[in-house]
Amino acid sequence: MKKIVFVLITVCMGFTADAQNDVVTKLFNDYYDNPDFTKVSVSSKMFELFTNIEPGDENEKDILDAISKLKGLKVVAADSVKDAKKLYTNAVKKISANGYDELMEVKDAGEDMKFMIKETNGIISELVMVVGGNKAFFILSLYGDIDLKKISKLSKSMNIKGMDYLKQLDKSENKEGQ
Amino acid sequence: MRYRIIFFSIILFVSSCEQHNVVSDFIENRNTGLSLYFYPSTLRMINIDRNEEYDKMIRDVEKARFFRFDSGQFVNEDISKLIKDLQENGFEEVMSVRDKNQDIRVLALERKMPEFVVVSKNKDELMLLEINGIINVAKIPKLTQTFSQNGFLDVLNLYGEKKKK
């Protein structure tokens, strides 16, 4: 009996873990065969491989710390698509409907940007960023154990276009601190 | 009898230690447009500016090999077979990048000194990069800062044109 309960719990936990990233995975799959979109996927194994690296200083320790807690990353990006704003609105609608909380929104003349998180008991398990411009559309999903401060720091130090949007997280951190 | 057992044990041990290299098998019967081999000394040698962070970043890389093949040297099935063979040898896909011009897959073998194989294909060519060892990712920020300050680096591009500031 104990064994059956244990198996059931394990199976349920597996489903819960899968469901966490369901909506973004679905969006990712929607664009998978569309050549106008760039798709990037990084698995947990990639992050695990960097856990044995010895940090040289505090800054590097923070970077490795942030990386080692990640379980995956997915990006869908396009810089020249029709209806980018519509894609943005649809994506935000779908993600919001799946239990993600809005963390921050940035709107300017050129593009809209929304950060959403999946949080349970104060622990952020997923951070989703959606950007929609006149022609540009971008979704980034980071999942694992997310520390917003460290992710913001990581994006500041890495000179990776697209990730620079995550620098905005600093503002949301400051807001929360006030 | 005892000697025979010891002899066979040694043979078995030696053959299990012998690493079957899938990339070497792949390049064996193909003409490579470009082949580059890097060892710790050559990796340090290309650091003409003597960038300290670069040296630290590649400290745990034992060897790297790069091969480029023109489109006549492979068909899609060859690449599928290469990836399948790597997976059968314990490699796991850890990253993929796909867009209209390029299909990049990164496979890794977890061990004390990990191995990475990057398979990058576009309509004109196939590029293979094999890295024995690990690049210290924590050094990338300092390195990219140095490179971007000097205007060298604009390769980490996930999203379109850089915004004008």
Contacts between the chains, C-beta under 8 A, distances in Angstrom:
chain1	res1	chain2	res2	distance
A	32	B	98	7.6
A	35	B	99	7.1
A	35	B	100	3.6
A	36	B	100	6.8
A	37	B	99	7.2
A	38	B	97	7.0
A	38	B	98	7.1
A	38	B	99	3.9
A	38	B	158	7.4
A	39	B	96	7.5
A	39	B	97	7.2
A	39	B	98	4.7
A	39	B	99	7.2
A	40	B	95	7.5
A	40	B	96	7.3
A	40	B	97	5.0
A	40	B	98	7.9
A	40	B	158	6.7
A	41	B	95	6.7
A	41	B	96	5.0
A	41	B	97	8.0
A	42	B	94	6.8
A	42	B	95	4.8
A	43	B	92	7.5
A	43	B	93	6.9
A	43	B	94	5.0
A	43	B	95	7.0
A	45	B	92	5.4
A	45	B	94	4.8
A	45	B	108	6.5
A	45	B	110	7.0
A	46	B	94	3.7
A	46	B	95	5.5
A	46	B	106	7.4
A	46	B	108	6.9
A	48	B	110	7.6
A	49	B	94	7.2
A	49	B	108	6.0
A	49	B	110	6.4
A	49	B	114	5.5
A	49	B	134	6.6
A	50	B	134	7.3
A	50	B	137	5.3
A	50	B	138	7.9
A	52	B	134	7.9
A	53	B	60	7.8
A	53	B	134	6.9
A	53	B	136	5.3
A	53	B	137	7.1
A	53	B	138	6.1
A	55	B	138	5.7
A	56	B	56	6.6
A	56	B	138	7.0
A	56	B	139	7.5
A	59	B	141	7.7
A	60	B	138	3.8
A	60	B	139	7.3
A	61	B	138	8.0
A	63	B	137	7.4
A	63	B	138	4.8
A	63	B	141	6.7
A	64	B	137	7.6
A	64	B	138	5.1
A	67	B	137	6.6
A	75	B	158	6.0
A	77	B	158	6.0
A	77	B	159	4.9
A	77	B	160	7.5
A	79	B	159	6.6
A	79	B	160	3.2
A	79	B	161	6.9
A	80	B	160	7.9
A	131	B	159	7.9
A	136	B	159	7.2
A	136	B	160	5.6
A	138	B	159	5.5
A	157	B	141	3.3
A	157	B	142	7.9
A	157	B	145	7.6
A	158	B	140	6.5
A	158	B	141	5.6
A	158	B	144	6.7
A	158	B	156	7.4
A	159	B	141	7.5
A	159	B	144	4.0
A	159	B	145	6.9
A	159	B	148	5.3
A	159	B	153	6.9
A	159	B	156	6.0
A	160	B	156	4.4
A	160	B	157	7.8
A	160	B	158	5.8
A	161	B	156	6.8
A	161	B	157	5.0
A	161	B	158	5.4
A	161	B	159	4.9
A	161	B	160	7.2
A	161	B	162	6.1
A	162	B	157	7.9
A	162	B	158	3.4
A	162	B	159	3.4
A	163	B	158	6.7
